[in-house]
Amino acid sequence: MPPRYYERDTSFIPAHDQPSTLLDLMLGRRIDADRALRGSGLFYDDILTGRRSISPQQYLALVDNARRLLPGEDGSFLFGQRIWPGHYGAASQALRHAATVRDALDLLARRHALLSPLATPRLWRDDRYVWLYWTDGCGAAPQWRFLAEAACAGVVALCREISGQRLPWEFFFRHERPRHVEQYWVHLGRELRFAQPLDLMRLPRHCELQACPVALPTVAQVAAQQSEEQAQALGADASFLDRVYDHLRERVCEAPSLEQVAQAFGVSPATLKRKLGKHGTGFQEQYDQVRMHVALQLFLVRGCNNEQVADYLHFHDAANFRRSFKRWTGHAPSALRPALEGAGNRT
C-alpha cells in the first residue's frame, strides 16, 4: 500500500496553533496584522475563530513575513521558546507531562506532524550522546534558517522546563557564522559550530534521563494515547518529503532508483519528480542528503571507517565515496569528522 502523507499545499495545520503564536510575536513587536499576514491567504478573524486549517505553504508565508519584518536578530529564537509544549491538544498535554527529557524528545519525533509540521526532528543515540537533527519537511527554502533556529531554541526551552535546568546542548548549523552571533550565545549558549553539513543538536546521553519533578505520569500516558488518535484523525503523520526520506533511508544500501521509489509510492516517475519539484527539490538531492546523513551516522555513532561506509552505501570503492562526500559537504571525511566529534573550534 502506498504511504500516506501531507504535502506542501495540504490544509491541516490549525491556524490558532503555532501560526497564531508567531502572529502574536509579530503583533507584540508592533507589526500590523495585515502586514504580518500578507501573502498567507489568512485573515485575522480566521485565527480568532479557531475554525481554519492552513497548509504548510501558508504557514511558510507567515514565517517569511516574520523573518523579514521582525526587528532585531532574535525573532526566530523568541518564537522557538514559545512553541513547545504549546496548546495543540493531547500531543501538547503529553509533552507537558513527559517524565524525562528522553520521553519528550521521543514524543516530539513521533508526533512531529502535530508538534513540528515544517521542521522534522530525527534522533540518533550512541553510548555517549543523543543526536537530534532536523530535516526540511515541506520545502522551506529561504525560511529554513529561521525554522532551524526556532526549533533549536524550542528544544532548549522545552528541556529546561522539564529538567529545571539548562542542559549542555551543542549545536551545529548549516549556515555560515552570522554577524550577530551574540543572539545564539544568549538563547543557545556558546557551544556552536557553523558551516556544518546538517542542522544538528547533541546532548550527553545521561542528561536526557533528567526527570521532571512535577510530571503527572498517568496524565501523560492518557494524553499520549489520545495524541495517537489525534494523529490518526489527521490522516497522515508525516510529510511527502519525510516519506521519501524514510523510504530512501531504509533502502539506502540497495541504491534505490527513481523508478523504484515511484513504484513504491504508487505514482509514475514523472509524477514523483513533479511532486519533488513542487517542494523545491529533486530525487538526486534527496538521495544525496540521505546518503550524507547515513554516512555521518556511521562515522559518528558506529565508528565506521571510509571503506565500511563506502561498502554500506553501495559505492564501488572508498575513493569514489570520499569524492562524493566532499561534493555533499564541501569537506573530506578526514577533515569533517573531528569537528563533529568535538575537536573543532567553537564559535
C-alpha positions as CSV (number, residue, x, y, z in Angstrom):
1,M,0.0,0.0,0.0
2,P,1.5,3.4,-0.9
3,P,2.4,5.6,2.1
4,R,0.1,8.3,3.3
5,Y,1.5,11.8,3.6
6,Y,0.6,15.5,3.6
7,E,2.0,17.8,1.0
8,R,3.1,21.5,0.9
9,D,-0.4,22.5,-0.1
10,T,-2.4,20.2,2.2
11,S,-4.5,22.2,4.7
12,F,-4.3,20.5,8.1
13,I,-2.5,23.0,10.5
14,P,-4.9,24.7,12.8
15,A,-4.4,28.4,12.3
16,H,-4.9,29.1,16.0
17,D,-1.9,26.8,17.0
18,Q,1.7,27.6,16.0
19,P,0.7,30.2,13.4
20,S,-1.1,32.3,16.0
21,T,1.9,32.1,18.3
22,L,4.0,33.6,15.5
23,L,1.4,36.2,14.7
24,D,1.2,37.2,18.4
25,L,5.0,37.7,18.4
26,M,4.8,40.0,15.4
27,L,1.8,41.9,16.9
28,G,3.8,42.3,20.1
29,R,6.6,43.9,18.1
30,R,4.1,46.4,16.7
31,I,3.8,44.9,13.3
32,D,0.3,45.5,11.8
33,A,-1.8,42.3,11.4
34,D,-2.4,43.0,7.7
35,R,1.4,43.2,7.0
36,A,2.1,40.1,9.2
37,L,-0.5,38.0,7.3
38,R,0.2,39.3,3.8
39,G,0.5,36.6,1.2
40,S,-0.6,33.8,3.5
41,G,-4.2,33.8,2.5
42,L,-5.2,34.3,6.1
43,F,-7.3,37.0,7.8
44,Y,-7.0,37.8,11.5
45,D,-10.6,36.5,12.0
46,D,-9.5,33.1,10.7
47,I,-7.2,32.8,13.7
48,L,-9.6,34.3,16.2
49,T,-12.4,31.9,15.3
50,G,-10.2,28.8,15.6
51,R,-12.0,27.1,12.7
52,R,-9.5,27.5,9.9
53,S,-6.8,25.0,8.9
54,I,-4.0,26.1,6.7
55,S,-1.3,24.5,4.6
56,P,2.4,24.4,5.2
57,Q,2.8,26.7,2.3
58,Q,0.6,29.3,4.0
59,Y,2.4,28.8,7.3
60,L,5.7,29.3,5.5
61,A,4.4,32.6,4.0
62,L,3.7,33.7,7.6
63,V,7.2,32.6,8.6
64,D,8.7,34.5,5.7
65,N,6.9,37.7,6.8
66,A,8.2,37.2,10.4
67,R,11.7,36.7,9.0
68,R,11.6,39.9,7.1
69,L,9.6,42.1,9.4
70,L,10.6,41.3,12.9
71,P,13.1,43.9,14.2
72,G,16.4,42.7,15.6
73,E,18.0,39.3,15.2
74,D,16.2,37.4,17.9
75,G,12.8,36.7,16.3
76,S,13.4,33.1,15.5
77,F,14.7,32.3,19.0
78,L,11.8,34.1,20.7
79,F,9.3,32.2,18.5
80,G,11.1,28.9,19.3
81,Q,10.9,29.5,23.0
82,R,7.1,29.7,22.7
83,I,6.2,26.8,20.5
84,W,6.5,23.8,22.9
85,P,4.7,22.3,24.8
86,G,2.2,24.6,23.1
87,H,-1.6,24.3,23.1
88,Y,-2.1,21.7,20.4
89,G,-4.4,19.3,22.1
90,A,-3.4,15.9,23.5
91,A,0.1,16.0,21.9
92,S,1.0,19.2,23.9
93,Q,-0.5,17.7,27.1
94,A,1.7,14.6,26.7
95,L,4.7,16.8,26.0
96,R,4.0,19.0,29.0
97,H,3.9,16.0,31.4
98,A,6.7,13.9,29.9
99,A,8.5,12.2,32.7
100,T,12.0,12.7,31.3
101,V,13.8,14.7,28.6
102,R,14.1,11.4,26.7
103,D,10.4,10.9,26.7
104,A,9.8,14.4,25.5
105,L,12.3,14.1,22.6
106,D,10.8,10.7,21.5
107,L,7.3,12.2,21.6
108,L,8.4,15.2,19.6
109,A,9.9,13.0,16.9
110,R,6.9,10.6,16.9
111,R,4.3,13.3,16.8
112,H,6.1,15.9,14.7
113,A,3.2,16.3,12.3
114,L,1.2,17.8,15.2
115,L,4.1,19.5,17.1
116,S,6.6,20.4,14.4
117,P,4.9,20.2,10.9
118,L,7.6,22.1,9.0
119,A,10.9,21.0,10.6
120,T,11.2,17.3,11.2
121,P,13.2,16.2,14.2
122,R,15.2,12.9,13.9
123,L,17.1,11.1,16.6
124,W,20.3,9.1,16.8
125,R,21.7,7.6,20.0
126,D,25.0,6.1,20.9
127,D,26.7,5.3,24.2
128,R,27.8,8.9,24.8
129,Y,25.3,11.2,23.1
130,V,21.8,11.7,21.9
131,W,21.9,13.4,18.5
132,L,18.9,15.4,17.3
133,Y,19.0,16.6,13.7
134,W,16.4,18.5,11.6
135,T,15.2,17.9,8.1
136,D,13.0,20.1,5.9
137,G,9.6,18.5,5.8
138,C,7.8,20.9,3.3
139,G,10.3,22.7,1.1
140,A,11.1,25.7,3.4
141,A,13.9,27.1,1.1
142,P,14.7,30.7,2.4
143,Q,12.7,30.2,5.6
144,W,14.7,27.2,6.7
145,R,17.3,29.1,8.8
146,F,14.5,30.8,10.7
147,L,12.9,27.4,11.3
148,A,16.1,25.7,12.3
149,E,17.0,28.4,14.8
150,A,13.4,28.3,16.2
151,A,13.5,24.5,16.5
152,C,16.8,24.5,18.4
153,A,15.6,27.3,20.8
154,G,12.3,25.4,21.3
155,V,14.1,22.2,22.3
156,V,16.3,24.1,24.7
157,A,13.3,25.8,26.3
158,L,11.3,22.5,26.5
159,C,14.2,20.6,28.1
160,R,14.7,23.4,30.6
161,E,11.1,23.3,31.6
162,I,11.2,19.5,32.1
163,S,14.5,19.3,33.9
164,G,14.5,22.6,35.7
165,Q,18.0,23.5,34.3
166,R,19.7,24.5,31.2
167,L,21.2,21.3,29.6
168,P,24.6,21.3,27.9
169,W,23.4,21.1,24.3
170,E,25.9,21.6,21.5
171,F,24.7,23.0,18.1
172,F,25.8,22.5,14.5
173,F,24.3,24.7,11.8
174,R,24.5,24.5,8.0
175,H,24.6,28.3,7.5
176,E,27.7,30.4,7.9
177,R,28.6,32.2,11.1
178,P,26.1,35.1,11.4
179,R,27.2,38.7,12.1
180,H,25.1,38.8,15.3
181,V,26.3,35.6,16.9
182,E,25.5,37.2,20.3
183,Q,21.9,36.1,19.9
184,Y,23.0,32.5,19.7
185,W,25.0,32.9,22.8
186,V,22.1,34.4,24.7
187,H,19.5,31.8,23.6
188,L,21.5,28.7,22.9
189,G,24.9,29.1,24.6
190,R,28.4,29.1,23.3
191,E,28.8,25.5,22.1
192,L,28.2,26.5,18.5
193,R,29.6,25.4,15.1
194,F,28.6,26.8,11.7
195,A,29.0,25.8,8.1
196,Q,28.4,22.2,9.1
197,P,26.7,19.5,6.8
198,L,23.4,19.4,8.7
199,D,21.4,21.2,11.4
200,L,22.2,19.1,14.5
201,M,22.0,19.3,18.3
202,R,24.0,17.0,20.6
203,L,23.5,16.2,24.3
204,P,25.4,13.9,26.6
205,R,23.3,10.8,26.9
206,H,22.9,10.9,30.7
207,C,21.3,14.3,30.5
208,E,18.2,13.0,28.7
209,L,17.4,11.0,31.8
210,Q,16.7,14.2,33.7
211,A,13.3,13.8,35.3
212,C,10.5,16.3,35.6
213,P,9.7,16.8,39.3
214,V,6.1,17.9,38.6
215,A,5.2,15.5,35.8
216,L,1.9,13.6,36.0
217,P,2.7,10.1,34.6
218,T,-0.9,9.0,34.3
219,V,-2.0,12.2,32.6
220,A,1.0,11.9,30.2
221,Q,0.1,8.3,29.3
222,V,-3.5,9.1,28.6
223,A,-2.6,12.1,26.6
224,A,-0.1,10.1,24.6
225,Q,-2.8,7.6,23.7
226,Q,-5.1,10.5,22.7
227,S,-2.4,12.1,20.7
228,E,-2.2,8.9,18.6
229,E,-5.9,9.3,17.9
230,Q,-5.2,13.0,17.1
231,A,-2.6,11.9,14.6
232,Q,-4.9,9.3,13.0
233,A,-7.6,11.9,12.6
234,L,-5.1,14.0,10.7
235,G,-4.9,11.2,8.1
236,A,-1.1,11.3,7.8
237,D,1.7,11.6,10.4
238,A,4.5,12.7,8.0
239,S,5.0,14.9,5.0
240,F,5.7,13.8,1.5
241,L,9.4,14.7,1.9
242,D,9.5,12.8,5.2
243,R,8.2,9.7,3.5
244,V,10.7,10.0,0.6
245,Y,13.5,10.5,3.1
246,D,12.4,7.5,5.2
247,H,11.9,5.3,2.2
248,L,15.4,6.1,0.9
249,R,16.9,5.7,4.4
250,E,15.5,2.2,4.8
251,R,16.9,1.2,1.4
252,V,20.0,3.3,1.1
253,C,22.3,0.3,0.9
254,E,20.4,-1.0,-2.1
255,A,20.9,2.1,-4.2
256,P,17.2,2.7,-5.0
257,S,16.3,4.3,-8.3
258,L,13.8,7.0,-9.1
259,E,11.6,4.4,-10.8
260,Q,11.7,2.0,-7.8
261,V,10.7,4.8,-5.4
262,A,7.9,6.0,-7.7
263,Q,6.6,2.4,-7.8
264,A,6.6,2.2,-4.0
265,F,4.6,5.5,-3.8
266,G,2.1,4.3,-6.4
267,V,2.9,7.0,-8.9
268,S,4.8,7.4,-12.2
269,P,8.4,8.6,-12.2
270,A,7.2,11.8,-13.8
271,T,4.6,12.4,-11.0
272,L,7.2,11.7,-8.4
273,K,9.6,14.3,-10.0
274,R,6.7,16.8,-10.2
275,K,5.9,16.4,-6.5
276,L,9.5,16.8,-5.5
277,G,9.7,19.9,-7.7
278,K,6.7,21.3,-6.0
279,H,8.6,21.0,-2.8
280,G,11.7,22.7,-4.2
281,T,13.9,19.7,-4.5
282,G,14.7,16.7,-6.8
283,F,15.3,13.0,-6.4
284,Q,19.1,13.2,-6.6
285,E,19.2,16.0,-4.0
286,Q,17.1,13.9,-1.6
287,Y,19.1,10.7,-2.2
288,D,22.4,12.6,-1.6
289,Q,21.0,14.1,1.6
290,V,20.1,10.7,2.9
291,R,23.4,9.2,1.9
292,M,25.3,12.0,3.6
293,H,23.2,11.7,6.8
294,V,23.7,7.9,6.9
295,A,27.5,8.4,6.3
296,L,27.7,10.8,9.2
297,Q,25.7,8.4,11.5
298,L,28.0,5.5,10.6
299,F,31.1,7.7,11.3
300,L,29.9,9.3,14.5
301,V,27.6,6.7,16.1
302,R,29.0,3.4,14.9
303,G,32.7,4.4,14.4
304,C,32.9,3.1,10.9
305,N,35.8,3.9,8.6
306,N,35.7,5.1,5.0
307,E,35.8,1.6,3.5
308,Q,32.9,0.4,5.6
309,V,30.8,3.4,4.9
310,A,31.5,3.1,1.1
311,D,30.5,-0.5,1.2
312,Y,27.3,0.1,3.1
313,L,26.3,2.9,0.7
314,H,26.9,0.8,-2.3
315,F,30.0,2.7,-3.7
316,H,32.5,0.9,-5.8
317,D,35.4,1.9,-3.6
318,A,36.4,4.3,-0.8
319,A,38.0,6.8,-3.2
320,N,34.7,7.2,-5.0
321,F,32.9,7.7,-1.7
322,R,35.3,10.3,-0.5
323,R,34.8,12.3,-3.7
324,S,31.0,12.1,-3.3
325,F,31.2,13.0,0.4
326,K,33.3,16.1,-0.4
327,R,30.7,17.1,-3.0
328,W,27.9,16.7,-0.5
329,T,29.5,18.6,2.4
330,G,32.4,20.6,1.0
331,H,34.8,18.7,3.2
332,A,36.7,15.4,3.1
333,P,35.6,12.9,5.8
334,S,39.0,13.2,7.4
335,A,38.5,17.0,7.8
336,L,34.9,16.9,8.9
337,R,34.8,14.1,11.4
338,P,37.0,15.8,14.1
339,A,34.8,18.9,14.1
340,L,31.6,16.9,14.6
341,E,33.2,14.6,17.1
342,G,34.1,17.6,19.3
343,A,37.6,18.6,18.3
344,G,36.7,21.6,16.1
345,N,36.8,25.2,17.2
346,R,33.8,26.6,18.9
347,T,32.3,29.9,17.9
